[in-house]
Amino acid sequence: MAAYFMLQCRTPIEWEDRALLRATPLPPDELSWRSGVSFKTVPSVPIEIEMQSTHSDRMIQLNKVDALIIPKTLLDALREVGVNNLDVYETIIRHPKTGFVTNNYVACNLIGGLVSAVDIAKSNVVGGSSDHLLDTDLDGLVIDENRTQELLMFRLAENTSAIVVHESVCKHLESCGFDQLLFIKPEDWVG
């Protein structure tokens, strides 16, 4: 069994639709939530995030388009298992049509640097830049565990949309009942 897995989230099959969030606002002079470093300027909190009006207000357990938007219960579970590289900011999330409002989610900046842990020679690279950084398209990959810095959770330098979690995190989150989270073997991950 692999020691690291790719973290994804699924929409429950019984849901007709789920909430889609607009971009999470950045603090002034910051470029990305996906850079792997702490912000120089702390965002104003609570961070206000709007849902797209053309979709429902049903929130999944992990939104990761830019910031990681997760329920506070998931944050607590990540901390319980030892994940300590999240800068966390309170949010207010609103749906402009339904009137739904929640402050039960936080915006997280996954820090610790971008980790170059993909063994490019053993992975299936299908696109991206020649330096294999930030936007490498992969159809299956191999994680070089010697390059993970022993982090329990991190973003890949090769593809910053990829969130990698240690097996111990997977087991803990599964035991906590986070049934929308998927832990995909790296060799089966496409992104």
VEXDREN-2710 file (C-alpha; in Angstrom, 1 decimal):
% VEXDREN-2710
k/r/px/py/pz
1/MET/0.0/0.0/0.0
2/ALA/1.3/3.5/-0.9
3/ALA/2.3/5.8/2.0
4/TYR/0.9/8.8/0.2
5/PHE/-2.4/9.4/-1.6
6/MET/-3.9/12.2/-3.7
7/LEU/-6.8/14.0/-1.9
8/GLN/-10.0/14.6/-3.9
9/CYS/-13.6/15.2/-3.0
10/ARG/-16.7/13.7/-4.6
11/THR/-20.2/15.1/-4.8
12/PRO/-22.6/12.6/-3.3
13/ILE/-24.4/10.8/-6.1
14/GLU/-27.8/11.6/-4.6
15/TRP/-27.2/15.3/-4.8
16/GLU/-28.6/16.9/-8.0
17/ASP/-26.1/19.8/-7.8
18/ARG/-23.5/21.2/-5.4
19/ALA/-22.3/24.7/-4.6
20/LEU/-19.6/26.2/-6.8
21/LEU/-17.6/28.9/-5.1
22/ARG/-16.3/32.1/-6.7
23/ALA/-12.6/32.7/-6.3
24/THR/-11.4/33.2/-2.7
25/PRO/-10.2/36.8/-2.3
26/LEU/-6.4/37.2/-1.9
27/PRO/-4.7/39.7/0.4
28/PRO/-3.2/42.8/-1.3
29/ASP/0.1/42.0/-3.2
30/GLU/-0.4/38.2/-3.0
31/LEU/-0.5/36.1/-6.1
32/SER/-1.9/32.8/-5.2
33/TRP/-3.4/30.5/-2.5
34/ARG/-1.4/27.7/-4.2
35/SER/2.2/28.9/-3.8
36/GLY/2.8/26.9/-0.6
37/VAL/4.0/29.9/1.4
38/SER/2.4/32.1/4.1
39/PHE/1.1/35.4/3.0
40/LYS/3.1/38.5/3.8
41/THR/-0.2/40.4/4.4
42/VAL/-2.8/38.6/6.5
43/PRO/-6.2/38.6/4.7
44/SER/-9.1/40.5/6.3
45/VAL/-11.3/38.1/8.2
46/PRO/-13.8/36.8/7.9
47/ILE/-13.1/36.2/4.2
48/GLU/-16.3/36.6/2.3
49/ILE/-16.9/34.1/-0.4
50/GLU/-19.9/34.0/-2.7
51/MET/-21.4/30.9/-4.2
52/GLN/-22.3/30.9/-7.9
53/SER/-26.0/31.7/-8.2
54/THR/-26.5/29.2/-11.0
55/HIS/-25.7/26.3/-8.6
56/SER/-27.1/25.0/-5.4
57/ASP/-26.0/25.9/-1.9
58/ARG/-25.0/22.4/-0.9
59/MET/-21.3/22.5/0.3
60/ILE/-19.0/19.5/-0.2
61/GLN/-16.3/18.7/2.4
62/LEU/-13.4/20.0/0.3
63/ASN/-13.2/22.8/-2.3
64/LYS/-9.6/23.3/-3.6
65/VAL/-9.7/25.4/-6.7
66/ASP/-7.5/28.1/-5.0
67/ALA/-7.7/28.1/-1.2
68/LEU/-8.7/24.9/0.6
69/ILE/-12.2/25.6/1.8
70/ILE/-13.1/23.0/4.4
71/PRO/-15.6/22.6/7.2
72/LYS/-14.2/23.3/10.7
73/THR/-14.8/19.7/11.6
74/LEU/-12.3/18.6/8.9
75/LEU/-9.8/21.2/10.1
76/ASP/-10.1/19.8/13.6
77/ALA/-9.6/16.2/12.3
78/LEU/-6.5/17.3/10.3
79/ARG/-5.1/18.9/13.4
80/GLU/-5.8/15.8/15.5
81/VAL/-3.8/13.6/13.2
82/GLY/-0.8/16.1/13.2
83/VAL/-1.3/18.3/10.1
84/ASN/0.3/21.5/11.2
85/ASN/1.1/23.4/8.0
86/LEU/-2.2/25.2/7.4
87/ASP/-2.7/28.9/7.8
88/VAL/-6.4/29.2/8.6
89/TYR/-8.8/32.1/8.1
90/GLU/-12.5/32.4/9.1
91/THR/-15.0/32.7/6.3
92/ILE/-18.5/33.7/5.6
93/ILE/-19.9/31.9/2.6
94/ARG/-23.1/33.2/1.0
95/HIS/-25.5/32.1/-1.8
96/PRO/-26.9/35.2/-3.6
97/LYS/-30.2/33.6/-4.6
98/THR/-31.1/31.2/-1.8
99/GLY/-30.0/33.4/1.1
100/PHE/-27.9/30.6/2.5
101/VAL/-25.1/31.8/4.8
102/THR/-22.5/29.7/6.7
103/ASN/-19.5/30.4/8.8
104/ASN/-18.8/26.7/9.4
105/TYR/-16.0/26.6/6.8
106/VAL/-12.5/28.0/6.9
107/ALA/-10.1/29.0/4.1
108/CYS/-6.8/27.3/4.4
109/ASN/-3.4/28.2/2.9
110/LEU/-1.5/24.9/2.7
111/ILE/2.1/26.0/3.5
112/GLY/5.5/24.4/3.8
113/GLY/6.6/25.2/0.3
114/LEU/5.7/23.4/-2.9
115/VAL/7.1/19.9/-2.6
116/SER/8.8/18.5/-5.7
117/ALA/8.1/14.8/-4.9
118/VAL/7.1/13.5/-8.3
119/ASP/9.5/11.0/-9.9
120/ILE/9.1/12.4/-13.4
121/ALA/11.0/9.5/-15.0
122/LYS/8.5/6.9/-13.5
123/SER/5.3/9.1/-14.0
124/ASN/3.1/9.5/-17.0
125/VAL/3.5/13.1/-18.0
126/VAL/0.9/14.1/-20.6
127/GLY/1.5/17.9/-20.8
128/GLY/2.7/21.1/-19.1
129/SER/5.9/23.1/-19.2
130/SER/9.3/21.6/-19.9
131/ASP/10.5/22.3/-16.4
132/HIS/7.7/20.1/-15.0
133/LEU/6.7/22.8/-12.4
134/LEU/3.3/24.1/-11.4
135/ASP/1.2/22.9/-14.2
136/THR/2.4/19.4/-15.2
137/ASP/-0.4/17.3/-16.5
138/LEU/-0.2/13.8/-15.2
139/ASP/-2.0/10.5/-15.9
140/GLY/-0.6/8.5/-13.1
141/LEU/2.4/9.5/-11.0
142/VAL/5.0/8.1/-8.7
143/ILE/5.7/9.9/-5.4
144/ASP/9.4/9.8/-4.3
145/GLU/8.9/9.4/-0.6
146/ASN/12.5/10.6/0.0
147/ARG/11.4/14.0/-1.2
148/THR/8.2/14.5/0.8
149/GLN/10.0/16.2/3.7
150/GLU/7.9/13.8/5.9
151/LEU/5.0/16.2/5.6
152/LEU/1.6/14.8/6.3
153/MET/-0.1/17.1/3.7
154/PHE/1.3/19.2/0.9
155/ARG/0.9/20.6/-2.6
156/LEU/3.1/19.2/-5.4
157/ALA/5.5/21.6/-7.0
158/GLU/4.9/19.8/-10.3
159/ASN/1.1/20.4/-10.2
160/THR/-0.1/22.9/-7.6
161/SER/-3.7/21.7/-7.8
162/ALA/-2.6/18.3/-6.5
163/ILE/-3.0/17.8/-2.7
164/VAL/-1.0/14.9/-1.3
165/VAL/-1.8/13.3/2.1
166/HIS/0.0/10.7/4.1
167/GLU/-1.6/7.3/4.7
168/SER/-2.1/8.1/8.4
169/VAL/-4.1/11.2/7.4
170/CYS/-6.3/9.0/5.1
171/LYS/-7.0/6.5/7.8
172/HIS/-7.8/9.1/10.4
173/LEU/-10.2/11.1/8.2
174/GLU/-11.9/7.9/7.1
175/SER/-12.4/6.9/10.8
176/CYS/-13.9/10.3/11.4
177/GLY/-16.6/9.7/8.8
178/PHE/-15.6/12.2/6.0
179/ASP/-17.4/10.1/3.4
180/GLN/-17.0/12.6/0.5
181/LEU/-13.2/12.6/0.6
182/LEU/-11.4/10.3/-1.8
183/PHE/-7.8/9.1/-1.3
184/ILE/-6.6/8.1/-4.8
185/LYS/-3.4/6.1/-5.3
186/PRO/-0.9/8.3/-7.1
187/GLU/-0.6/5.8/-10.0
188/ASP/-4.4/6.2/-10.6
189/TRP/-4.6/10.0/-10.3
190/VAL/-5.2/12.2/-13.3
191/GLY/-4.7/15.9/-13.1
END
